[in-house]
């Protein structure tokens, strides 16, 4: 068990090293200029692509550039602005609620502590860790669908729950690397390790990936069943009679 954990931790270190070589600059693809903007964009990114969010946020931030302005926004107008991101009614309500609480509880400044961030409407651990790692330079490993999927595919975890995956990955990596490891996994998941059609032939992690689909990978051979050919019952009975007769004559 200890040897297995050591092997997985070594693989995590190798993955980190290779990803850093492939993606020297770990970028967050949500366009933002402040903690408030990234927080709003990340709330909108739930069940939505970063590309779509980046199409929506310019108009949103033009209309509501600060938490103070968003806190008193007209709900129907915010819904109209974010409609194309999906679940727009819930997202609009969360955006206004988030801004309102940032103003009333935190003096207009987006908080840094994960407990404070997750107390805001529409903010879970993933979003909180995005803010901590990208804006504030604090330890935080956001586990989105890409990070969870690749971590399982590469063999770093078997867990499905994002929070449990986060804790398991945290134990394998230095805290200073958590945020950028997540960003690099996301970049790799989008560019190479597609959910349906991973491009293993292009993947720098292929040699250490247990899920590689390349034919050069060693496969565990399935045990073959021994085929027993049954002889016709009549012939078997006839042979037994001949054998008995032969024995009797010898006696």
N, C-alpha and C positions, 0 to 999 in steps of 0.2 A: 504493500500500500504506500509506504514511504517512498519507495523507488519509483512508483508510478507518478506520485505527486512531483518528485524531483524531475522526472522526464518531461512532464507537462510544463513545469516552471521554466525548464531549459528551452522548450519549444516557444514559450511566450517571449523569452528574451531574444530568441532568434528571429521571431516574427517582428518584434519591435525594431531590431537592427536592420532587417531587410526593408521594412516599410519606411524607415527614416532615410534609407539610401534612395528608395524609389520616389518618395515624396518629401524632399528636403524641407519644403515649407508646408506646414500643416495649416490649411485654411478652413475657416468656417464659411460655407457658401451662402449663408444668409446675409444679405447686405444690411449693414448697420453702421451707425456713427456714434452710438452711445449705449450704455447699459439698458436704458429704457427702450430704445429701439430694438435691441436684440431680444429683450424680454418679450416685447409685443410680437416680434417676428416669430419667435420660437413657439409662442402660444398658437399662432396661426398655422404653424407647420404641422400640427397634429393631423394625421391622415391627409397630408397634402405635400406636394413636392416643393423643394426650395425654389425652383424656377418660378412656380406659380406665386409663391409668397412674395418673391422679389418683384413680381409684376404688380402686386397689390399694394405693398407698403409705401411706395413713393407718394401716392395720393393720400393714404392714411396719415403719414407723417407730415404731409403738407397741410392737411386740415387740423391735425392734432399733434404738434411738434413736442409737446411736453406732457408729463403726467397731469399737471394742473388743468390743461385744456381737455385732455381725454377724460378726466374724471367727471366733467360736467357736459360731456358730449351727448347729443341726441342719439338714442339707441337705434332708431330706424335709419339714421344716416350712416352710422358705423356698420350696421348690417348690410346696407347697400354697398359700402366700400369693400367689405371683406367677403361678399357673397360667393365669389368664385372659388374660395378656398375650401368650401364645404362646411357643413355644420355651422353655418354663419351666424345663426341666432345665438347659439351657446358661446361661440367665440367672441361675438360682439359684447355680450353680457360680461364675459370674463375679462375682456380688455378694459371695459369701463370700471368693473369691480377692482381689477388689479391697480389701475391708476388711482382710484379713489382711496384704496388702502395704503398705497405708497405715499400719498399725500397726508392722510390722517394719522398713520402709524409711524411712518419713517421720514417725515419732514421733507417729502418730495425726492428723496434719494433711494434708489433701488438697493435693498439690503444685500449683504454678502453672505450671511450665515445660511446654511442650508435649511435649518428649521424655520427661519424667517421667510425665506423664499417660498418654501412649500406651503406656507400658511396663506399665500396669496391665491386668489381665484384663478383656476386654470393652470396652476404651476405644480408639476410633480417633480420627482427626483431628477428625471432626465433634463428637464428644463432648468432646474436649479443648478445642476452640474455644468450645463452649457454656459450659464452666466458666470459661475465661479471660475471655470477654466479658461474661457475665451476672453472675458472682459476684465476679470479681477486677478488673473494669474494665480489662482488658488487651486489646490488639489480637487479634482472632480472628474469622474469618468462617466460621461453620458452614455447610456445603453439604449440606442434606438433599434429599429428593426435590422439595419445593416450590421451593427456591432454584435447584436445577439446572434444573427444568422451566421456571420463569418466566424465568430468565436466557437460556435458549435461545429461548423464545417471544418475548421482547422484543427479541431480536437482540443481546444482549451477548456471547454466546459460541455456538460450534457444538460445543463439546466435551461429551463424555458423562462422562468420568472426574471424580468429585467433587473430587479433589485438584487436578487441572489447572484445573478451573473456579474453585476457590478462588484459585489463584495469578493467574489471568487477571482476576478481579474485584478482587483486592487491588491490582493495578497501576493500576486506574482510579479508586480511591477513597482518601480519606485514612484512615490506620490507625484514627483515632479513631472513624470511622463504620462500620467493618467489621461489628461485632457487631450494631448496631441496624439496619443495612441488611438483614442476614440476617433478623432478627426481623420487620421490616416486610414483606419479601417473603413470608415464611411467612404472616403475617396476611392479606396480599392474596391469596395463593394459596388460602387457606381460605375467605375471605369473597366473593371476586369471580372470580378467575381459575381456575375449576375445570378440572381436567384434561380432562374429557370435554365439559362444556358451559360454556365461559367466558362470563360475562355482559358482553360487550364494551360493551353499551349503558350499563352502569353504571360502566365502568372509567375512572378518571382518566388512565390511561396510553394510552388508545385512540389518541389523535392521533399518538403517536410509535411505536406498536407495529406492526411489519411483519406481524404475524400476526392483526391485527384481522379479525373476520368480519362487520363491518358492511358493508352494500351501498354505503355512501358512499365506501368506500375505492377508490382507483384500482387497477384490476387490469391486469396485463400481458396484453395481448391475444395470444391464440395465433395464430400465422401460419396463414392459410387457404390451403388447397391450390387451385391453379387446376384447374378441372374441364375436361378435354378430351373433347369429344364426338366419338366416332369415327363416321365415316360408313360406311355399308355398302360392302363391298369392290366389289360389282358396279357401283354408281353411280360410285365413284371411277375405276374402269377405263374406264367408258363416257365420262366427262368427258375423260380423257386421250386417248382415241381421237378424239373430236370436235376437241380442241385440235390434234392432229397433222394431221388432215385439213384444218383451216382454214389452218394454216401452209403446207401443201403447195400449196393453191390460190393463196395469196398470192404464192408464189414463181413 
